[in-house]
Amino acid sequence: MHRFIIRRLLMLIPIVLGVSLLIFMIIDMIPGDPGSMLLGAGARQEDIDMLNEELGYNQPFFRRYANYMGNAIFRFDLGRSYATKRPVLDEIGNRLPVSLIVASSAIFFSLIVGVPIGVLSAVKQNTLADRIPTGLALLLSSQPGFLIGIVLMLIFSLRLNLITPHGIANWTNYIMPMVSLGLPNAGRQLRFTRSSMLETIRQDYVRTARAKGATERTAIWRHAMKNALLPVITIAGNNFGVLIGGAIATETLFGLPGLGSFIVTGIRSKDVPVVTGGIIVFAIIFALVMLAVDVSYAFVDPRIRAKYIRRKGLA
């Protein structure tokens, strides 16, 4: 197991290099320059050139990239924002917890809603208890999170005046973002759980457990559920990684100072350190989440755990 984890961690190096180079190239192809965007349309060309020179933007592309990645790898320095002059790592440190709270709460909400209903839907296949949740899952999974967020704001903020629609004054401000992102993911989790359970409950070992006298609840939750959870864990981990940096519309709608809105602000002003640093951190987190998902397979599925134990014994 530890060798597998070390190999996956070493894979972060080419991932970071590839992502950073791609982002550098994309930002460089965007029309305009940081000096023009920061100083505005009425600025003199001499001032624009002076600011670009000060920011190091006039250097050749590969020199800028080499300098940036050298500082990032050997000094853990992601540069300073062109706009605020503050270290990008400090800005990310202030904003990343917000994105982590929103993403983790949304995934938790989707799991506690989608997984039990998905299991019930599979067990009660082709009944009313299956058709109603399946129809709701299709409806929810097709709705964008920001649309659900707008509806929640209209009801709970404007009509009922229960929750403040913007900012993070207290924990209640995370409720509407959690639900607006969690409901579409709950619909997807329900569908994946249902399809996985339908396949699992038809396996021979589940029939054997029933034949030996196991109750239906024991056969479902103790024998079938563990193997059915593998695709559910995969989808949950993938959605969690995407939500950390991808919930841009929801963060903007609710005025949350998260990582996604931070990157979008940097793109608008062509703030290369902000965009590159934010996406590098996002790529690292996504890779670590996928590693955690792969490791969790061994704890859920005894067959995968036995393979790791057998390889360790052979070594």
C-alpha positions as CSV (number, residue, x, y, z in Angstrom):
1,M,0.0,0.0,0.0
2,H,2.7,2.5,0.9
3,R,4.5,1.9,-2.4
4,F,1.3,2.7,-4.3
5,I,0.9,5.9,-2.3
6,I,4.5,7.0,-2.9
7,R,4.1,6.4,-6.6
8,R,0.9,8.4,-6.7
9,L,2.5,11.2,-4.8
10,L,5.5,11.3,-7.2
11,M,3.0,11.6,-10.0
12,L,2.1,15.1,-8.6
13,I,5.4,16.5,-10.1
14,P,4.5,16.0,-13.8
15,I,0.9,16.9,-13.1
16,V,1.9,20.3,-11.5
17,L,4.4,21.0,-14.3
18,G,2.0,20.1,-17.1
19,V,-0.9,22.1,-15.5
20,S,1.2,25.2,-14.9
21,L,2.7,25.2,-18.4
22,L,-0.7,24.8,-19.9
23,I,-2.1,27.7,-17.8
24,F,0.8,29.9,-18.6
25,M,0.3,29.3,-22.3
26,I,-3.4,30.0,-22.2
27,I,-3.1,33.2,-20.2
28,D,-0.3,34.4,-22.5
29,M,-2.7,33.9,-25.5
30,I,-5.4,36.1,-23.9
31,P,-5.4,39.5,-25.6
32,G,-4.0,42.4,-23.6
33,D,-1.5,42.7,-20.8
34,P,-1.6,43.2,-17.0
35,G,-0.5,46.8,-17.2
36,S,-3.4,47.8,-19.5
37,M,-6.0,45.9,-17.4
38,L,-4.7,47.2,-14.1
39,L,-4.3,50.9,-15.1
40,G,-7.5,51.1,-17.2
41,A,-8.3,52.4,-20.6
42,G,-7.2,56.0,-20.0
43,A,-3.6,55.2,-18.9
44,R,-0.6,56.4,-20.8
45,Q,1.4,53.9,-22.8
46,E,4.6,54.8,-20.9
47,D,2.9,54.0,-17.6
48,I,1.6,50.7,-19.0
49,D,5.1,49.7,-20.2
50,M,6.7,50.7,-16.9
51,L,4.2,48.6,-14.9
52,N,4.6,45.6,-17.2
53,E,8.4,45.9,-16.8
54,E,8.0,46.1,-13.1
55,L,5.9,43.0,-13.0
56,G,8.3,41.1,-15.2
57,Y,5.7,40.6,-17.9
58,N,8.0,41.9,-20.7
59,Q,10.4,38.9,-20.3
60,P,10.3,36.0,-22.7
61,F,7.6,33.4,-22.1
62,F,9.9,30.5,-21.0
63,R,12.0,32.7,-18.8
64,R,8.9,33.9,-17.0
65,Y,7.7,30.3,-16.7
66,A,11.1,29.0,-15.5
67,N,11.4,31.8,-12.9
68,Y,7.9,31.2,-11.6
69,M,8.2,27.4,-11.3
70,G,11.7,27.7,-9.8
71,N,10.3,29.8,-7.0
72,A,7.2,27.6,-6.6
73,I,9.2,24.3,-6.4
74,F,12.3,25.3,-4.4
75,R,10.9,28.2,-2.3
76,F,7.1,27.3,-2.1
77,D,6.5,30.8,-3.4
78,L,3.6,31.2,-5.8
79,G,4.4,34.9,-6.5
80,R,2.5,38.0,-5.7
81,S,-0.7,39.2,-7.1
82,Y,-0.3,41.9,-9.7
83,A,-3.4,43.7,-8.4
84,T,-3.1,43.5,-4.6
85,K,0.7,43.0,-4.3
86,R,0.0,40.3,-1.7
87,P,1.5,36.8,-1.7
88,V,-0.7,34.5,-3.7
89,L,-0.1,31.7,-1.2
90,D,-1.5,33.9,1.6
91,E,-4.6,34.8,-0.5
92,I,-5.2,31.1,-1.3
93,G,-4.8,30.2,2.4
94,N,-7.5,32.7,3.3
95,R,-9.9,31.5,0.6
96,L,-9.3,27.8,0.4
97,P,-11.1,27.0,3.7
98,V,-14.3,28.6,2.4
99,S,-14.2,26.4,-0.7
100,L,-13.4,23.3,1.3
101,I,-16.3,23.9,3.7
102,V,-18.7,24.4,0.8
103,A,-17.5,21.4,-1.2
104,S,-17.4,19.0,1.8
105,S,-20.8,20.1,3.1
106,A,-22.3,19.7,-0.4
107,I,-20.8,16.2,-0.8
108,F,-21.9,15.2,2.6
109,F,-25.4,16.4,1.9
110,S,-25.5,14.6,-1.4
111,L,-24.4,11.3,0.2
112,I,-26.8,11.3,3.1
113,V,-29.7,12.1,0.7
114,G,-28.7,10.2,-2.4
115,V,-27.2,6.9,-1.1
116,P,-30.1,5.7,1.2
117,I,-32.8,6.7,-1.4
118,G,-30.7,5.0,-4.1
119,V,-30.5,1.8,-2.1
120,L,-34.3,1.9,-1.5
121,S,-35.0,2.6,-5.1
122,A,-32.9,-0.4,-6.2
123,V,-34.5,-2.7,-3.6
124,K,-38.0,-1.6,-4.6
125,Q,-37.3,-1.7,-8.4
126,N,-40.2,-0.8,-10.7
127,T,-42.4,0.2,-7.9
128,L,-43.7,3.7,-6.9
129,A,-40.8,3.9,-4.4
130,D,-38.4,3.5,-7.3
131,R,-40.1,5.6,-10.0
132,I,-40.6,8.8,-7.9
133,P,-37.0,9.0,-6.6
134,T,-35.6,8.2,-10.1
135,G,-37.7,10.9,-11.7
136,L,-36.6,13.4,-9.0
137,A,-33.0,12.4,-9.5
138,L,-33.2,13.1,-13.2
139,L,-34.8,16.5,-12.5
140,L,-32.3,17.5,-9.9
141,S,-29.2,16.3,-11.7
142,S,-30.2,18.3,-14.8
143,Q,-30.5,21.6,-12.8
144,P,-27.4,23.9,-12.5
145,G,-26.5,24.8,-8.9
146,F,-26.8,28.5,-9.4
147,L,-30.4,28.1,-10.5
148,I,-31.3,26.2,-7.3
149,G,-29.4,28.9,-5.4
150,I,-31.5,31.7,-6.9
151,V,-34.7,29.8,-5.9
152,L,-33.4,29.3,-2.4
153,M,-32.5,33.0,-2.1
154,L,-36.0,34.0,-3.3
155,I,-37.6,31.8,-0.7
156,F,-35.4,31.9,2.4
157,S,-33.8,35.4,2.0
158,L,-36.3,37.6,0.3
159,R,-39.6,36.0,1.3
160,L,-38.9,34.5,4.7
161,N,-35.9,36.6,5.6
162,L,-34.3,33.7,7.5
163,I,-30.8,33.6,6.0
164,T,-28.5,36.4,4.8
165,P,-27.9,35.8,1.1
166,H,-24.3,37.1,0.9
167,G,-21.1,36.7,2.8
168,I,-19.9,34.3,5.5
169,A,-21.0,36.1,8.7
170,N,-21.8,32.8,10.4
171,W,-22.4,29.1,9.7
172,T,-25.9,29.7,8.4
173,N,-24.5,31.4,5.3
174,Y,-23.2,28.0,4.2
175,I,-26.6,26.4,4.2
176,M,-27.9,27.7,0.9
177,P,-24.6,27.0,-1.0
178,M,-24.5,23.5,0.5
179,V,-28.1,22.7,-0.7
180,S,-27.7,24.4,-4.1
181,L,-24.6,22.4,-4.9
182,G,-25.7,19.3,-3.0
183,L,-29.1,18.7,-4.6
184,P,-27.8,18.1,-8.2
185,N,-25.0,15.9,-6.8
186,A,-27.6,14.0,-4.7
187,G,-29.5,13.3,-7.9
188,R,-26.4,11.8,-9.5
189,Q,-25.5,9.9,-6.4
190,L,-29.0,8.4,-6.3
191,R,-28.7,7.2,-9.9
192,F,-25.2,5.7,-9.4
193,T,-26.2,4.0,-6.2
194,R,-29.3,2.6,-7.7
195,S,-27.6,1.2,-10.8
196,S,-24.7,-0.2,-8.7
197,M,-27.0,-1.8,-6.2
198,L,-29.2,-3.4,-8.9
199,E,-26.1,-5.1,-10.3
200,T,-24.8,-6.1,-6.8
201,I,-28.0,-7.6,-5.4
202,R,-28.2,-10.0,-8.3
203,Q,-24.7,-11.5,-7.5
204,D,-24.4,-15.1,-6.3
205,Y,-23.0,-14.2,-2.9
206,V,-26.1,-12.2,-2.1
207,R,-28.3,-15.1,-3.1
208,T,-26.2,-17.4,-0.9
209,A,-26.5,-15.1,2.1
210,R,-30.3,-15.1,1.7
211,A,-30.3,-18.9,1.3
212,K,-28.4,-19.3,4.5
213,G,-31.1,-17.5,6.3
214,A,-29.8,-13.9,6.4
215,T,-32.6,-11.3,6.6
216,E,-33.2,-9.0,3.7
217,R,-31.7,-6.0,5.6
218,T,-28.6,-8.0,6.4
219,A,-28.2,-9.2,2.8
220,I,-28.6,-5.6,1.5
221,W,-26.6,-3.5,4.0
222,R,-24.0,-6.0,5.1
223,H,-23.2,-8.0,2.0
224,A,-24.3,-6.0,-1.0
225,M,-23.7,-2.5,0.1
226,K,-19.9,-2.7,0.5
227,N,-19.3,-3.7,-3.1
228,A,-21.9,-1.3,-4.4
229,L,-20.2,1.6,-2.7
230,L,-17.1,1.6,-5.0
231,P,-18.6,3.6,-7.9
232,V,-20.4,5.8,-5.3
233,I,-17.1,6.7,-3.6
234,T,-15.5,7.4,-7.0
235,I,-18.2,9.8,-8.0
236,A,-18.2,11.5,-4.6
237,G,-14.4,12.0,-4.7
238,N,-14.5,13.3,-8.2
239,N,-17.4,15.7,-7.4
240,F,-15.6,16.9,-4.3
241,G,-12.4,17.7,-6.3
242,V,-14.4,19.6,-8.9
243,L,-16.5,21.6,-6.4
244,I,-13.4,23.0,-4.6
245,G,-12.4,25.1,-7.6
246,G,-15.4,24.7,-9.9
247,A,-18.2,26.2,-7.8
248,I,-17.6,29.6,-9.4
249,A,-21.1,30.6,-10.2
250,T,-22.4,29.6,-6.7
251,E,-19.5,31.4,-4.9
252,T,-20.3,34.5,-7.0
253,L,-24.0,34.2,-6.4
254,F,-23.7,34.0,-2.6
255,G,-20.7,36.4,-2.3
256,L,-18.3,33.7,-1.0
257,P,-14.6,34.5,-1.0
258,G,-13.6,31.1,-2.3
259,L,-10.9,29.7,-4.5
260,G,-13.0,29.6,-7.6
261,S,-14.0,33.3,-7.5
262,F,-10.4,34.2,-6.7
263,I,-9.2,32.5,-9.9
264,V,-11.9,34.1,-12.0
265,T,-10.9,37.6,-10.7
266,G,-7.3,36.8,-11.7
267,I,-8.4,35.8,-15.2
268,R,-10.2,39.0,-15.7
269,S,-7.2,41.1,-14.8
270,K,-4.7,38.7,-16.4
271,D,-3.1,38.2,-13.0
272,V,-0.7,35.4,-14.0
273,P,0.5,34.5,-10.4
274,V,-3.1,34.4,-9.1
275,V,-4.4,32.1,-11.9
276,T,-1.4,29.8,-12.1
277,G,-1.1,29.5,-8.3
278,G,-4.8,28.9,-7.7
279,I,-5.0,26.2,-10.4
280,I,-1.8,24.5,-9.2
281,V,-3.3,24.3,-5.7
282,F,-6.6,23.0,-7.2
283,A,-4.7,20.3,-9.2
284,I,-2.8,19.1,-6.1
285,I,-5.9,18.9,-4.0
286,F,-7.8,17.1,-6.8
287,A,-4.9,14.5,-7.1
288,L,-4.8,14.0,-3.4
289,V,-8.6,13.5,-3.2
290,M,-8.4,10.9,-6.0
291,L,-5.5,9.2,-4.1
292,A,-7.7,9.1,-1.0
293,V,-10.5,7.6,-3.0
294,D,-8.3,4.8,-4.4
295,V,-6.9,4.0,-0.9
296,S,-10.5,3.9,0.5
297,Y,-11.3,1.1,-1.9
298,A,-9.1,-1.2,0.3
299,F,-11.2,-0.5,3.3
300,V,-14.5,-0.9,1.6
301,D,-13.9,-4.0,-0.6
302,P,-12.3,-7.0,1.0
303,R,-11.2,-8.3,-2.4
304,I,-9.0,-5.2,-3.0
305,R,-7.6,-5.4,0.6
306,A,-6.7,-9.0,0.0
307,K,-4.7,-8.0,-3.1
308,Y,-2.7,-5.5,-1.2
309,I,-2.0,-8.0,1.6
310,R,-1.0,-10.7,-0.9
311,R,1.4,-8.3,-2.7
312,K,2.9,-7.4,0.6
313,G,3.4,-11.1,1.5
314,L,5.1,-11.8,-1.9
315,A,7.4,-8.8,-1.4
